[in-house]
Amino acid sequence: MAKILVVTSGKGGVGKTTTSAAIGTGLALRGHKTVIVDFDVGLRNLDLIMGCERRVVYDFVNVVNGEANLQQALIKDKRLENLYVLAASQTRDKDALTVEGVEKVLMALKEDFEYVVCDSPAGIEKGAHLAMYFADEAIVVTNPEVSSVRDSDRMLGLLASKSKRAEDGQDPIKEHLLLTRYNPQRVSDGEMLGVEDVKEILAVALLGVIPESQAVLKASN
């Protein structure tokens, strides 16, 4: 049975899209047929990270609206046999996605893929709700800052109460925590929360810790 994973957080800029790309790639490397779906309508970035931005002809919204089929919209990764991308629309607004339309596309993907990774937009608006609504498992990405952890706590509450699983009385979405941009020196200086602090506040199983990279910080400045 195919699994739907959502990569989400309450805050922007914490590394959701990078995480989605990495997890999708990792699953494909292990031999699982995987598709990564970009839910960030109007602000798509997944295709850039996956290196397929020039190959986007049809997108998620085109499929929802019946303007293209999945075979036309899915982009096959050039490096990995088992990896595909479904890009978001760059020109539509966030209301272009509906519960019925998203369900139709995700159920069709589940027939052909082992894993469907949903790259959620930031916040708790419609796009983020639709990205998590049909999920079986969720990876909540957070930075070790109070504001980011607080937003993630709110997102965990939504995952527990506003998903299809919750509404149907099924087992809850399995939740995992990924801590990104972690800097031990800044933790020692009291500028960041420690790993144990974040685990205690959110009470979710820790999937991993990604250290803050000075090389990345320099490149983004």
C-alpha positions in Angstrom: 0.0 0.0 0.0 1.4 3.4 -1.0 2.2 5.9 1.7 1.6 9.7 1.7 4.2 11.7 3.6 3.9 15.4 4.2 6.8 17.6 5.0 5.4 20.6 6.9 6.1 23.4 9.4 4.3 26.5 10.6 7.2 28.8 9.6 8.8 29.6 6.2 12.5 29.2 5.5 13.1 26.2 7.8 14.1 23.8 5.0 10.9 22.0 4.0 11.5 21.9 0.3 15.2 20.8 0.8 13.9 18.1 3.2 11.3 16.9 0.7 13.9 16.7 -2.0 16.3 14.8 0.2 13.7 12.3 1.6 12.3 11.7 -1.9 15.8 11.1 -3.3 16.7 8.8 -0.4 13.6 6.7 -0.9 14.3 6.4 -4.6 17.9 5.4 -3.9 16.5 2.5 -1.7 14.6 1.3 -4.7 11.1 2.7 -3.8 9.2 4.4 -6.7 8.7 7.9 -5.3 7.0 11.1 -6.4 7.5 14.5 -4.8 4.5 16.9 -5.1 4.9 20.7 -4.7 1.9 22.2 -3.0 3.3 25.7 -2.9 1.1 27.2 -5.6 2.4 30.6 -6.8 5.8 30.2 -5.1 7.1 26.9 -6.5 10.7 26.0 -5.7 10.9 22.2 -5.7 11.6 22.1 -9.5 14.6 24.4 -8.9 16.0 22.2 -6.1 15.5 19.1 -8.2 17.1 20.7 -11.2 14.1 20.2 -13.6 12.7 23.8 -13.8 13.2 23.9 -17.6 11.2 20.7 -18.0 8.0 21.9 -16.4 5.3 21.9 -19.1 2.2 21.0 -17.1 1.7 21.3 -13.3 -0.3 20.1 -10.4 -3.1 22.6 -11.0 -3.3 21.6 -14.7 -4.0 18.0 -13.6 -6.6 19.1 -11.0 -8.4 21.1 -13.6 -8.3 18.3 -16.2 -6.1 20.4 -18.5 -3.4 17.6 -18.5 -3.1 14.1 -17.3 -0.5 12.8 -14.8 1.6 11.2 -17.5 2.0 14.6 -19.1 2.7 16.5 -15.9 5.1 14.1 -14.1 8.8 14.9 -14.6 11.1 11.9 -14.4 14.4 12.6 -12.6 17.3 12.2 -14.9 19.6 10.6 -12.3 17.3 8.2 -10.5 15.1 5.6 -12.1 12.5 5.6 -9.4 12.1 9.4 -8.8 9.5 11.8 -10.2 8.4 15.4 -9.6 4.9 17.0 -9.9 5.6 20.8 -9.9 3.3 23.5 -8.5 1.8 26.2 -10.7 3.7 29.5 -10.7 0.9 31.6 -12.1 -2.3 30.5 -10.2 -3.4 31.5 -6.8 -3.7 29.2 -3.8 -7.4 28.7 -4.3 -6.7 26.7 -7.4 -6.4 23.6 -5.3 -9.5 21.9 -3.9 -10.0 19.0 -1.5 -11.7 17.0 -4.3 -9.1 17.8 -6.9 -6.2 17.0 -4.6 -7.8 13.7 -3.5 -8.3 12.7 -7.1 -4.6 13.3 -8.0 -3.2 11.7 -4.8 -5.3 8.6 -5.1 -4.2 8.2 -8.7 -0.5 8.6 -7.7 -1.0 6.0 -4.9 -1.9 3.5 -7.6 1.5 3.9 -9.3 3.9 4.9 -6.6 5.1 3.5 -3.3 5.7 6.9 -1.7 4.0 10.3 -2.4 6.0 13.1 -0.7 4.0 16.3 -0.3 6.1 19.4 0.0 3.9 21.8 2.0 3.9 25.6 1.8 4.6 27.4 5.1 1.8 28.5 7.5 -1.6 27.1 8.2 -3.4 28.4 5.1 -5.3 26.3 2.6 -2.3 25.0 0.7 -0.7 23.7 3.9 -4.0 22.1 5.0 -4.5 20.3 1.7 -0.8 19.1 1.8 -1.4 17.4 5.2 -5.0 16.4 4.9 -4.5 13.0 3.2 -1.1 12.2 4.9 -0.3 8.9 6.6 2.9 10.3 8.1 4.2 13.8 8.7 7.8 15.2 9.0 7.6 18.5 11.0 10.6 20.6 10.2 11.6 23.2 12.8 14.6 25.4 13.7 15.7 25.6 17.3 14.2 29.0 17.8 11.2 29.7 20.1 9.1 31.2 17.3 9.7 28.2 15.0 9.1 25.7 17.7 5.8 27.4 18.7 4.6 27.4 15.0 5.5 23.7 14.8 3.5 23.0 17.9 0.5 24.6 16.3 1.0 22.5 13.2 1.1 19.3 15.3 -2.2 20.3 16.7 -3.7 20.6 13.2 -2.2 17.3 12.1 -3.9 15.7 15.1 -7.3 17.3 14.5 -7.8 18.5 10.9 -6.6 15.5 8.8 -8.8 13.0 7.0 -7.5 10.3 9.4 -8.8 12.3 12.3 -12.1 13.0 10.7 -12.6 9.3 9.8 -11.6 8.1 13.3 -8.6 6.2 11.9 -5.2 5.8 13.5 -3.6 9.3 13.8 -0.9 10.6 11.4 2.5 9.3 12.4 4.6 12.3 13.4 8.3 12.8 13.1 10.4 15.8 14.1 13.4 17.1 12.0 15.5 19.8 13.7 17.4 22.0 11.1 20.0 24.8 11.3 21.2 23.5 14.7 24.3 25.3 16.1 25.7 23.9 19.3 27.7 27.1 20.0 24.6 29.3 19.8 22.8 26.8 22.1 25.7 27.2 24.6 25.4 31.0 24.3 21.7 30.8 25.0 20.6 32.0 21.6 18.9 28.8 20.6 17.0 26.0 22.2 18.8 22.7 22.8 17.7 19.4 21.2 16.3 18.1 24.5 14.4 21.4 25.0 12.7 21.1 21.6 11.9 17.4 22.2 10.3 18.2 25.5 8.2 21.1 24.1 6.9 19.2 21.0 6.9 15.7 22.4 7.4 14.1 19.0 10.0 11.4 18.1 13.1 13.0 16.7 14.0 11.9 13.2 17.3 13.8 13.0 19.3 17.0 13.5 20.7 19.0 10.6 23.6 21.3 11.7 23.7 24.9 10.6 26.2 25.2 7.7 28.4 28.2 7.5 28.9 27.6 3.8 25.2 27.8 3.2 24.8 30.9 5.3 27.6 32.6 3.3 26.1 31.6 0.0 22.7 33.0 1.0 24.0 36.4 2.3 
